[in-house]
Amino acid sequence: MIAFFKLLFRNRLAAVGAVVLTVIVLMALAVPILPLKDPNLPHTAARFTPPFSEGYLLGADHLGRDQLSRLLWGTRTSLAVGAVAAFLAAFLGSAIGILSGYFGGRTDNILMRLIDMLMAFPYILLALAIVAALGTGLINALIAVAAVNIPFFARNIRGITVGLSHREFVDAARLAGKGHSRIILSEILPNVLPVIVIAMSTTVGWMILETAGLSFLGLGSQPPDSDLGSMLGLARAAFTTHPHTSIIPGVMIFLIVMSVNLLGDGVRDALDPRLRSGALSRPMAVTKVARNRTLPAAATPAPLLAVDDLETQFHVGERRYEAVGKVSLQVNPGECLGIIGESGSGKSVTALSLTGLVASPPGVITGGAVRLEGDDLLSANYETLRSIRGNRIAYIFQDPLSTLHPLYTVGDQLAEAIRCHAPVSRADAKSRALELMEAVRIPNAATRLSSYPHEMSGGMRQRVGIAMAMANDPDIIIADEPTTALDVTVQAQILSLLNDLRRERGLAIVFITHDFGVVAQLCDRVAVMYAGRIVEEGPTDAILATPAHPYTKRLIACVPELGGGRRELAAIPGLPPMVDDLPPGCHFAPRCDKATAECRVGYIALREGKQQRAVRCIHPEEDIA
Amino acid sequence: MTKLALKVDNLSKTFTIGGGLLSKSRPGVRAVRPVSFEVPEGETLGVVGESGCGKSTFARMLVGLLEPTTGHIEIAGKALDNADPAAFGRLIQYMFQDPISSLNPRKTIRQIMEAPLRLLHGMDKPQRTARIAEIFASVNLREEFLDRYPHEFSGGQAQRIGIARALAAAPEIIILDEPVSALDVSVQAQVLNLMARLKKEFNLTYLFISHDLAVVEAVSDRIMVLYFGAVVEIGRAEDVFRAPKHPYTKLLADSAPVVGRALTAPESAAAELPDPLNPPRGCAFATRCPRATDECRANDPPLTQMGDSQFAACFHPLS
């Protein structure tokens, strides 16, 4: 709650709105006890007294009634009517929306068509028709304004409810024996309530305005009572001769509506969970680099890609998440390097750091170097990086449905990827796209060029993703769990395709995965990551046969292999540490049964052994030296 | 002869298309073709199949979340033909794939745990507190978790809360729908071993649905292979992938990445699932099958016994 107010008042305009509205509401509440004149007592001698006169601070109207008193009483009425109308519309509209969204089918169809009918009339006509049918009067105007706003709530809330009612927790509640009314009240409602509040806060100003409009036309509050709208209406005749009678209520309406809207926008932003996590702050085009140490020395001769002591952190408030800690890797042409690790081990952040693709804020590269043929990429400017991304270093991501644009055909997207880096004609790009589609073995490539991503199966989409990565003959492809979302039969096809491509074209592949089976089949070398650090590195066969780090050994034991029959599976007790609170010494020590006091202090270096192997452990399972 | 925990007879589901305010809906996608099988008490039946094979539709029908188009379900000798989740709830529970999204984000774990106890078993407050303590002890969760909200838990913990909720209903059968696919390997085994222990402790029967063949093989007594909404093979876990009878089962087994096996694509790139709106005649696998003949493209192969406890739906089974 305090966090909510902090967020709300960080928005200056919302704070101004809140202050103005609070003052107005307090005044309106205090009206009966304030020493005001009777708002309805005419006094002919004081007709059209100008403002700031003796006894009439805001002047008097055409009947000589005190403007200040009438303004405050009118504000009170207008606010009350607006708030009640907003509440009524929100209550009825949300009820219709929830029922319609939850039950779906015929109920939804009938309710929504009724709402459509309400929406088919211009709102003022509809309000006039309702008032005409019910008769004039403030209560009837209130009903009309509420009715006119029901569709807004019903439509909004229905959309949210449809999404919620297909969520698994609703099914779970049903299986726990909850009936429809219980599910609606205790499962759905708490989740839509914030949306209802947001919708109300943004519409209440609008409803005050609509009520004033009806009163202005003489259909709302009836004399001698008046609200702000009818004050304006009565002052209309004297607008040119005595403008103060219309300006004063006009300014009040303006103040109320503005402050409500500013506050409403602020409330909406503060309640939106995406804003709270900072999602709408635009990330920079390149990850922020803040290296304060001298760069580590470059290897000679320079490998194709060398990562030296790379450190990437996420800075969220006061917290420092050390996602990648001193990672060093090397990749040569035609080689496939696997990076294996569990979720949160930093494998994907490592991959994204290479070309500065980690979102900043909150990501910051705090140390190390990434060298492509000896040139440091982290100190390169945006233009240089942009010419390298996709051209020399290309990425393949896990879910091609979310990386391909849904509104363009795959042919157009491939052609665009080519034309981004090479000055070729549209026709040449198209024919190159066709070649690429054939290279990744998409059947009927020519007709598939004009398909949209959603028309293809997951396996075909991932082939397009690979074709896209291949578009500019890159030197290195970074594949981030490219087969995790695919079925096994499709995974086997994609892996063998990647393997063929690298052998035919001498591609270097950095393959990020959590699956030892995949690593064993595709990668020459593998680096095992745990809590941001590489714990073991070496040739795939050697590591799988004789893992040296206790984590690697136990992780391999956890993976069930087909053909083993029914058995008890090995597990590693405990959980990986949070990277904002890493234990000193070895990160795996709290879960390791070989850990000693020595393991829990100081930095443990990666020690190199024979056959290009290296391990970060004081008590390794195998002697690799 | 052991008691039957679950008996399914001719269960099928056809989803309708259209059905607006004025237009009549017409039958469309056959998500599950008629399926019949039995599960004896205390068994774990593994169900494998790729995306789109009807696994989830099938599971949702078994727990009453979806009304079957045809067929009967009998649990522990009681027929359950109406789609009333509460009636199903006492006999059969469902554990969801995504541990976090199956917990309402605005409720505490205690509120989530109490619902089945109160609504399915009518327990009063002290009884509920005692029962929750008992269940939490058996799934290795600390009681202080009860007053926290779902987003405060890791995937493995949330999945254990999911198990605890399913146990609270004291069902005969629990359907585990991809229970560990959202978890890391090192945590996956913790959950699987816990479930194996609970099965003994509470005398449960499991239906274990997964796309991970090795995991299914490790935990199941028998395995059922689904393809395109139909059972293509069913048999003892140790036999199904070691000596598959149906060519599709063999394809699955050959596709699984295995340490020490060379990387080869087990089939051509053109292989795709048939269009569910326009299913082919005969065996659905015929277009991908190297052994397919004209007979396969004309007739649906029935599930027939091959070997002492293995059944496959194939005219030309592998020997």
HADDOCK unambig.tbl for C-alpha pairs under 7 A between the chains (distance, minus, plus):
assign (segid A and resid 106 and name CA) (segid B and resid 21 and name CA) 6.58 0.50 0.50
assign (segid A and resid 109 and name CA) (segid B and resid 21 and name CA) 6.17 0.50 0.50
assign (segid A and resid 168 and name CA) (segid B and resid 101 and name CA) 6.07 0.50 0.50
assign (segid A and resid 168 and name CA) (segid B and resid 102 and name CA) 4.49 0.50 0.50
assign (segid A and resid 169 and name CA) (segid B and resid 101 and name CA) 6.31 0.50 0.50
assign (segid A and resid 169 and name CA) (segid B and resid 102 and name CA) 3.98 0.50 0.50
assign (segid A and resid 169 and name CA) (segid B and resid 103 and name CA) 5.05 0.50 0.50
assign (segid A and resid 169 and name CA) (segid B and resid 104 and name CA) 5.43 0.50 0.50
assign (segid A and resid 172 and name CA) (segid B and resid 102 and name CA) 6.61 0.50 0.50
assign (segid A and resid 174 and name CA) (segid B and resid 85 and name CA) 5.93 0.50 0.50
assign (segid A and resid 174 and name CA) (segid B and resid 86 and name CA) 6.83 0.50 0.50
assign (segid A and resid 175 and name CA) (segid B and resid 85 and name CA) 5.27 0.50 0.50
assign (segid A and resid 175 and name CA) (segid B and resid 86 and name CA) 5.87 0.50 0.50
assign (segid A and resid 175 and name CA) (segid B and resid 89 and name CA) 4.96 0.50 0.50
assign (segid A and resid 175 and name CA) (segid B and resid 93 and name CA) 6.86 0.50 0.50
assign (segid A and resid 176 and name CA) (segid B and resid 86 and name CA) 6.75 0.50 0.50
assign (segid A and resid 176 and name CA) (segid B and resid 89 and name CA) 6.22 0.50 0.50
assign (segid A and resid 176 and name CA) (segid B and resid 115 and name CA) 5.98 0.50 0.50
assign (segid A and resid 176 and name CA) (segid B and resid 116 and name CA) 4.20 0.50 0.50
assign (segid A and resid 176 and name CA) (segid B and resid 119 and name CA) 6.92 0.50 0.50
assign (segid A and resid 176 and name CA) (segid B and resid 120 and name CA) 6.73 0.50 0.50
assign (segid A and resid 177 and name CA) (segid B and resid 85 and name CA) 6.60 0.50 0.50
assign (segid A and resid 177 and name CA) (segid B and resid 86 and name CA) 4.21 0.50 0.50
assign (segid A and resid 177 and name CA) (segid B and resid 89 and name CA) 6.47 0.50 0.50
assign (segid A and resid 177 and name CA) (segid B and resid 116 and name CA) 6.13 0.50 0.50
assign (segid A and resid 177 and name CA) (segid B and resid 119 and name CA) 5.45 0.50 0.50
assign (segid A and resid 177 and name CA) (segid B and resid 120 and name CA) 5.63 0.50 0.50
assign (segid A and resid 178 and name CA) (segid B and resid 119 and name CA) 6.82 0.50 0.50
assign (segid A and resid 187 and name CA) (segid B and resid 104 and name CA) 6.93 0.50 0.50
assign (segid A and resid 190 and name CA) (segid B and resid 106 and name CA) 6.71 0.50 0.50
assign (segid A and resid 191 and name CA) (segid B and resid 106 and name CA) 6.93 0.50 0.50
assign (segid A and resid 342 and name CA) (segid B and resid 184 and name CA) 5.87 0.50 0.50
assign (segid A and resid 343 and name CA) (segid B and resid 184 and name CA) 6.70 0.50 0.50
assign (segid A and resid 441 and name CA) (segid B and resid 269 and name CA) 6.49 0.50 0.50
assign (segid A and resid 443 and name CA) (segid B and resid 270 and name CA) 5.72 0.50 0.50
assign (segid A and resid 487 and name CA) (segid B and resid 50 and name CA) 5.80 0.50 0.50
assign (segid A and resid 487 and name CA) (segid B and resid 51 and name CA) 6.80 0.50 0.50
assign (segid A and resid 488 and name CA) (segid B and resid 252 and name CA) 6.88 0.50 0.50
assign (segid A and resid 488 and name CA) (segid B and resid 255 and name CA) 5.67 0.50 0.50
assign (segid A and resid 488 and name CA) (segid B and resid 256 and name CA) 5.77 0.50 0.50
assign (segid A and resid 489 and name CA) (segid B and resid 252 and name CA) 6.19 0.50 0.50
assign (segid A and resid 489 and name CA) (segid B and resid 255 and name CA) 5.08 0.50 0.50
assign (segid A and resid 492 and name CA) (segid B and resid 255 and name CA) 5.49 0.50 0.50
assign (segid A and resid 492 and name CA) (segid B and resid 265 and name CA) 5.54 0.50 0.50
assign (segid A and resid 493 and name CA) (segid B and resid 265 and name CA) 4.92 0.50 0.50
assign (segid A and resid 493 and name CA) (segid B and resid 269 and name CA) 6.78 0.50 0.50
assign (segid A and resid 496 and name CA) (segid B and resid 263 and name CA) 6.15 0.50 0.50
assign (segid A and resid 496 and name CA) (segid B and resid 264 and name CA) 5.88 0.50 0.50
assign (segid A and resid 496 and name CA) (segid B and resid 265 and name CA) 5.71 0.50 0.50
assign (segid A and resid 517 and name CA) (segid B and resid 257 and name CA) 4.72 0.50 0.50
assign (segid A and resid 517 and name CA) (segid B and resid 258 and name CA) 4.83 0.50 0.50
assign (segid A and resid 517 and name CA) (segid B and resid 259 and name CA) 4.99 0.50 0.50
assign (segid A and resid 518 and name CA) (segid B and resid 257 and name CA) 5.66 0.50 0.50
assign (segid A and resid 520 and name CA) (segid B and resid 259 and name CA) 5.31 0.50 0.50
assign (segid A and resid 520 and name CA) (segid B and resid 260 and name CA) 6.73 0.50 0.50
assign (segid A and resid 521 and name CA) (segid B and resid 259 and name CA) 6.71 0.50 0.50
assign (segid A and resid 521 and name CA) (segid B and resid 261 and name CA) 6.79 0.50 0.50
assign (segid A and resid 521 and name CA) (segid B and resid 262 and name CA) 6.12 0.50 0.50
assign (segid A and resid 521 and name CA) (segid B and resid 263 and name CA) 5.47 0.50 0.50
assign (segid A and resid 555 and name CA) (segid B and resid 186 and name CA) 6.12 0.50 0.50
assign (segid A and resid 558 and name CA) (segid B and resid 185 and name CA) 6.26 0.50 0.50
assign (segid A and resid 558 and name CA) (segid B and resid 186 and name CA) 5.97 0.50 0.50
assign (segid A and resid 558 and name CA) (segid B and resid 189 and name CA) 6.55 0.50 0.50
assign (segid A and resid 559 and name CA) (segid B and resid 185 and name CA) 6.50 0.50 0.50
assign (segid A and resid 560 and name CA) (segid B and resid 214 and name CA) 5.50 0.50 0.50
assign (segid A and resid 560 and name CA) (segid B and resid 215 and name CA) 6.04 0.50 0.50
assign (segid A and resid 561 and name CA) (segid B and resid 214 and name CA) 5.26 0.50 0.50
assign (segid A and resid 561 and name CA) (segid B and resid 258 and name CA) 6.86 0.50 0.50
assign (segid A and resid 562 and name CA) (segid B and resid 213 and name CA) 6.68 0.50 0.50
assign (segid A and resid 562 and name CA) (segid B and resid 214 and name CA) 4.36 0.50 0.50
assign (segid A and resid 563 and name CA) (segid B and resid 241 and name CA) 6.98 0.50 0.50
assign (segid A and resid 563 and name CA) (segid B and resid 242 and name CA) 6.32 0.50 0.50
assign (segid A and resid 565 and name CA) (segid B and resid 217 and name CA) 5.88 0.50 0.50
assign (segid A and resid 565 and name CA) (segid B and resid 218 and name CA) 5.52 0.50 0.50
assign (segid A and resid 565 and name CA) (segid B and resid 237 and name CA) 7.00 0.50 0.50
assign (segid A and resid 565 and name CA) (segid B and resid 238 and name CA) 5.36 0.50 0.50
assign (segid A and resid 566 and name CA) (segid B and resid 217 and name CA) 6.05 0.50 0.50
assign (segid A and resid 566 and name CA) (segid B and resid 218 and name CA) 4.09 0.50 0.50
assign (segid A and resid 566 and name CA) (segid B and resid 219 and name CA) 5.58 0.50 0.50
assign (segid A and resid 566 and name CA) (segid B and resid 220 and name CA) 6.61 0.50 0.50
assign (segid A and resid 567 and name CA) (segid B and resid 218 and name CA) 5.32 0.50 0.50
assign (segid A and resid 567 and name CA) (segid B and resid 219 and name CA) 6.75 0.50 0.50
assign (segid A and resid 568 and name CA) (segid B and resid 193 and name CA) 6.70 0.50 0.50
assign (segid A and resid 569 and name CA) (segid B and resid 189 and name CA) 5.67 0.50 0.50
assign (segid A and resid 569 and name CA) (segid B and resid 193 and name CA) 6.75 0.50 0.50
assign (segid A and resid 570 and name CA) (segid B and resid 189 and name CA) 6.11 0.50 0.50
assign (segid A and resid 571 and name CA) (segid B and resid 186 and name CA) 5.55 0.50 0.50
assign (segid A and resid 571 and name CA) (segid B and resid 187 and name CA) 6.62 0.50 0.50
assign (segid A and resid 571 and name CA) (segid B and resid 189 and name CA) 4.87 0.50 0.50
assign (segid A and resid 571 and name CA) (segid B and resid 190 and name CA) 5.41 0.50 0.50
assign (segid A and resid 572 and name CA) (segid B and resid 186 and name CA) 5.33 0.50 0.50
assign (segid A and resid 572 and name CA) (segid B and resid 187 and name CA) 6.84 0.50 0.50
